[in-house]
Amino acid sequence: MNRGNKWALLPFIVFILLFIGTGIITQDFSTMPLNVAVLLACIVAFFMNRREKLSKKLQVFTAGAGHPNVLLMVAIFILAGVFASVAKDMGAVTSTVNLGLSYLPSNYLLVGLFIIGCFISLSMGTSMGTVVALAPIGVGIADATTISLPLAMATVVGGAMFGDNLSVISDTTIAAVKTQGVNMKDKFRVNIKIVLPAAAVTALFLTYITWGTSARQGEYTFHLLEVLPYLIVLIAALIGIDVFIVLVGGTVLSAAVGFYNGSFTVTSLLQSIGAGIISMEDIAIIALLISGLVAIVQYNGGIDYLLAIISKRIQSRRGAELGIATLVSAADISTANNTISILLTGPIAKDIAEKYDVDARKSASLLDIFASVWQGLLPYSPQLLAAASVAGISTLSLLSYSFYPVIMAVFAFVAIIFRFPNLKK
């Protein structure tokens, strides 16, 4: 294995010190904008590895930023912003939230949001699609109740991460089973035994902490026609329709309802679409910069160094499972992309699993679970960025409410320590 280069990780260290360190020192995490921190880290990366010409570094950076998966993610961000803006201006968010407040006790609104997120992500196979579908509803619930906005957004992300590592159509699941050479169905059976109890505990905890929740006083009027776009989007997500079709279809339907109820003219619709695109510009730029930065760090040997350091400390089966978890965690923290982190570490994890007799179903599950754990906790992950962008808050404000990723990690560690589940060859 390539031993890599530890100094290649310097841009990541600069990024962490700038973004998180500045917030801790000033006690205000809005002091250092995330896009500025990433940009400065990119500049540091360009000054490293002087043996390479600047033109080569630019080529590596643009190849990383322009990777098909990255551009696909940016396109989803933009479409999500358009759908959220058009649906909100048409009245969908208000009617959907008021419908829930009219028929559901406010104590169960948040746990209901989490469970719906679990089902959508499981059916849709994408955490991003789930976040963009549910985030506006989460904002509406927070506005209409005493539930805090960061808690509502973190709950949306938690529900989204449930299916992201479990769905049989998720790209992370596909990457995990392919790199470990295991059957999709077998991996699912092992994976669900670990994460389903974590989801159940999270649901109970959310019910407990929101038990005294009260809806703000007022008359909660709603129109079922205005709820229809969200209903169609949720159903389409549940049956596994592509997220692009879901978002475009939801936007078209929202526009049609808006014309019908008088919310839109041609001019106001175009302005709403433009506002939706603008709302996602920042997150799109951040995604491009982070992806380019990761490409340079990987090219300079930073990722290889992390993998080599972790893998050489493994000495037992339990240690092998912990090593696999640590490998994919380090990769995901470095890349903020769970699919890429699994593809990077999968071949090494397979070698470790074979050497220390770790069942391939377990190694595939651990790869997928721990990659999802960090996607739900990193303040610069696309999922948190998308949720925070819709809500207009800092990603760091979500971290103290990110219960499901933490509980999922706890259950995964328990599964490693106690060798659960007991798998037969």
Backbone hydrogen bonds, N-H to C=O, Kabsch-Sander energy under -0.5 kcal/mol:
donor,donor_aa,acceptor,acceptor_aa,energy
5,N,301,G,-1.9
8,A,5,N,-1.2
9,L,6,K,-1.6
10,L,7,W,-1.7
12,F,9,L,-0.8
13,I,9,L,-1.8
14,V,10,L,-2.7
15,F,11,P,-2.4
16,I,12,F,-2.6
17,L,13,I,-2.7
18,L,14,V,-2.5
19,F,15,F,-2.9
20,I,16,I,-1.8
21,G,16,I,-1.6
22,T,17,L,-0.8
22,T,18,L,-0.7
23,G,19,F,-0.9
24,I,20,I,-2.2
25,I,21,G,-2.5
26,T,22,T,-2.6
27,Q,23,G,-1.3
28,D,23,G,-0.8
31,T,28,D,-1.8
37,A,33,P,-2.1
38,V,34,L,-2.3
39,L,35,N,-2.1
40,L,36,V,-2.5
41,A,37,A,-1.9
42,C,38,V,-2.2
43,I,39,L,-2.0
44,V,40,L,-2.0
45,A,41,A,-2.1
46,F,42,C,-2.0
47,F,43,I,-1.2
47,F,44,V,-0.5
48,M,44,V,-0.6
48,M,45,A,-0.9
52,E,49,N,-1.8
57,K,53,K,-1.9
58,L,54,L,-2.7
59,Q,55,S,-1.8
60,V,56,K,-2.4
61,F,57,K,-2.7
62,T,58,L,-2.8
63,A,59,Q,-1.9
64,G,60,V,-2.1
65,A,61,F,-2.8
66,G,62,T,-2.2
67,H,64,G,-1.2
70,V,67,H,-0.7
71,L,67,H,-2.5
72,L,68,P,-2.3
73,M,69,N,-1.9
74,V,70,V,-2.4
75,A,71,L,-2.3
76,I,72,L,-2.1
77,F,73,M,-2.3
78,I,74,V,-2.3
79,L,75,A,-2.5
80,A,76,I,-2.7
81,G,77,F,-2.3
82,V,78,I,-2.2
83,F,79,L,-2.7
84,A,80,A,-2.7
85,S,81,G,-2.1
86,V,82,V,-2.7
87,A,83,F,-2.8
88,K,84,A,-2.0
89,D,85,S,-2.5
90,M,86,V,-1.7
91,G,87,A,-1.0
91,G,88,K,-0.7
92,A,87,A,-2.6
95,S,91,G,-2.1
96,T,92,A,-2.6
97,V,93,V,-2.6
98,N,94,T,-2.5
99,L,95,S,-2.1
100,G,96,T,-1.9
101,L,97,V,-2.6
102,S,98,N,-1.7
103,Y,99,L,-1.4
104,L,100,G,-2.9
108,Y,105,P,-2.2
109,L,106,S,-0.8
112,G,108,Y,-2.0
113,L,109,L,-1.9
114,F,110,L,-2.1
115,I,111,V,-2.5
116,I,112,G,-2.4
117,G,113,L,-2.1
118,C,114,F,-2.1
119,F,115,I,-2.2
120,I,116,I,-2.6
121,S,117,G,-2.5
122,L,118,C,-2.0
123,S,119,F,-2.0
124,M,120,I,-3.5
125,G,121,S,-2.2
130,T,126,T,-1.3
131,V,127,S,-2.6
132,V,128,M,-2.5
133,A,129,G,-1.3
134,L,130,T,-2.2
135,A,131,V,-2.8
138,G,134,L,-2.4
139,V,135,A,-2.3
140,G,136,P,-2.1
141,I,137,I,-2.5
142,A,138,G,-2.2
143,D,139,V,-2.3
144,A,140,G,-1.7
145,T,141,I,-1.0
146,T,214,S,-1.0
152,A,148,S,-2.0
153,M,149,L,-2.4
154,A,150,P,-2.6
155,T,151,L,-1.9
156,V,152,A,-1.7
157,V,153,M,-2.2
158,G,154,A,-2.4
159,G,155,T,-2.4
160,A,156,V,-2.0
161,M,157,V,-2.0
162,F,158,G,-1.0
163,G,159,G,-0.9
164,D,160,A,-1.0
165,N,161,M,-1.0
166,L,163,G,-0.9
167,S,163,G,-3.1
170,S,167,S,-1.1
171,D,125,G,-0.6
174,I,170,S,-2.3
175,A,171,D,-2.3
176,A,172,T,-2.3
177,V,173,T,-2.6
178,K,174,I,-2.2
179,T,175,A,-2.2
180,Q,176,A,-1.5
181,G,177,V,-1.0
182,V,177,V,-1.9
187,K,183,N,-2.2
188,F,184,M,-2.2
189,R,185,K,-1.8
190,V,186,D,-1.5
191,N,187,K,-2.9
192,I,188,F,-2.7
193,K,189,R,-0.8
194,I,190,V,-0.7
194,I,191,N,-1.1
195,V,191,N,-2.2
196,L,192,I,-2.1
198,A,194,I,-0.7
199,A,195,V,-2.3
200,A,196,L,-2.3
201,V,197,P,-2.4
202,T,198,A,-2.2
203,A,199,A,-2.5
204,L,200,A,-2.2
205,F,201,V,-2.5
206,L,202,T,-2.8
207,T,203,A,-2.0
208,Y,204,L,-2.1
209,I,205,F,-2.6
210,T,206,L,-1.2
211,W,208,Y,-1.2
213,T,210,T,-1.9
216,R,144,A,-2.7
220,Y,218,G,-0.6
221,T,219,E,-1.2
226,E,223,H,-1.1
227,V,223,H,-1.0
228,L,224,L,-1.2
230,Y,227,V,-0.5
231,L,227,V,-2.2
232,I,228,L,-3.0
233,V,229,P,-2.4
234,L,230,Y,-2.8
235,I,231,L,-2.5
236,A,232,I,-2.8
237,A,233,V,-2.4
238,L,234,L,-2.4
239,I,235,I,-1.9
240,G,237,A,-1.1
241,I,236,A,-2.4
246,V,242,D,-2.3
247,L,243,V,-2.6
248,V,244,F,-2.6
249,G,245,I,-2.7
250,G,246,V,-2.4
251,T,247,L,-2.1
252,V,248,V,-2.5
253,L,249,G,-2.5
254,S,250,G,-2.3
255,A,251,T,-2.4
256,A,252,V,-2.3
257,V,253,L,-2.4
258,G,254,S,-2.3
259,F,255,A,-2.2
260,Y,256,A,-1.9
261,N,257,V,-2.7
262,G,258,G,-0.6
263,S,258,G,-1.5
264,F,258,G,-1.7
269,L,265,T,-2.3
270,L,266,V,-2.0
271,Q,267,T,-2.1
272,S,268,S,-2.1
273,I,269,L,-2.5
274,G,270,L,-2.4
275,A,271,Q,-2.3
276,G,272,S,-2.0
277,I,273,I,-2.1
278,I,274,G,-2.5
279,S,275,A,-2.0
280,M,276,G,-0.6
280,M,277,I,-1.2
281,E,278,I,-1.3
282,D,278,I,-0.5
284,A,280,M,-2.0
285,I,281,E,-2.3
286,I,282,D,-2.4
287,A,283,I,-2.3
288,L,284,A,-1.9
289,L,285,I,-2.5
290,I,286,I,-2.8
291,S,287,A,-2.0
292,G,288,L,-2.1
293,L,289,L,-2.5
294,V,290,I,-2.6
295,A,291,S,-1.7
296,I,292,G,-1.8
297,V,293,L,-2.4
298,Q,294,V,-2.7
299,Y,295,A,-2.3
300,N,296,I,-2.2
301,G,298,Q,-1.2
302,G,297,V,-2.6
305,Y,301,G,-1.8
306,L,302,G,-1.7
307,L,303,I,-2.3
308,A,304,D,-2.4
309,I,305,Y,-2.4
310,I,306,L,-1.9
311,S,307,L,-2.3
312,K,308,A,-1.5
313,R,310,I,-1.4
314,I,311,S,-1.0
320,A,316,S,-2.5
321,E,317,R,-2.3
322,L,318,R,-2.3
323,G,319,G,-2.5
324,I,320,A,-2.5
325,A,321,E,-2.1
326,T,322,L,-2.5
327,L,323,G,-2.8
328,V,324,I,-2.2
329,S,325,A,-1.7
330,A,326,T,-2.8
331,A,327,L,-2.2
332,D,328,V,-2.3
333,I,329,S,-2.7
334,S,330,A,-1.6
335,T,331,A,-2.2
336,A,332,D,-3.2
341,S,337,N,-2.4
342,I,338,N,-1.9
343,L,339,T,-2.3
344,L,340,I,-2.5
345,T,341,S,-2.0
346,G,342,I,-2.5
349,A,345,T,-3.0
350,K,346,G,-2.4
351,D,347,P,-1.8
352,I,348,I,-2.4
353,A,349,A,-2.8
354,E,350,K,-2.4
355,K,351,D,-2.1
356,Y,352,I,-2.2
357,D,354,E,-0.6
358,V,353,A,-2.8
359,D,357,D,-0.5
362,K,359,D,-0.6
363,S,359,D,-2.4
364,A,360,A,-2.3
365,S,361,R,-1.6
366,L,362,K,-2.7
367,L,363,S,-2.2
368,D,364,A,-2.0
369,I,365,S,-2.9
370,F,366,L,-2.4
371,A,367,L,-1.6
372,S,368,D,-1.7
373,V,369,I,-2.4
374,W,370,F,-1.7
375,Q,371,A,-1.5
376,G,372,S,-1.6
377,L,374,W,-1.2
378,L,374,W,-2.5
381,S,378,L,-1.8
385,L,381,S,-2.6
386,A,382,P,-2.6
387,A,383,Q,-2.2
388,A,384,L,-2.7
389,S,385,L,-2.2
390,V,386,A,-2.2
391,A,387,A,-1.8
392,G,388,A,-1.5
393,I,388,A,-2.1
397,S,394,S,-0.8
398,L,395,T,-1.5
399,L,395,T,-0.6
399,L,396,L,-0.7
400,S,396,L,-0.5
401,Y,398,L,-1.7
402,S,399,L,-1.4
403,F,401,Y,-2.2
406,V,402,S,-1.0
407,I,403,F,-2.8
408,M,404,Y,-3.1
409,A,405,P,-2.0
410,V,406,V,-2.2
411,F,407,I,-2.4
412,A,408,M,-2.0
413,F,409,A,-2.5
414,V,410,V,-2.3
415,A,411,F,-2.1
416,I,412,A,-1.6
417,I,413,F,-2.9
418,F,414,V,-2.7
419,R,416,I,-0.8
420,F,415,A,-2.4
423,L,421,P,-1.0
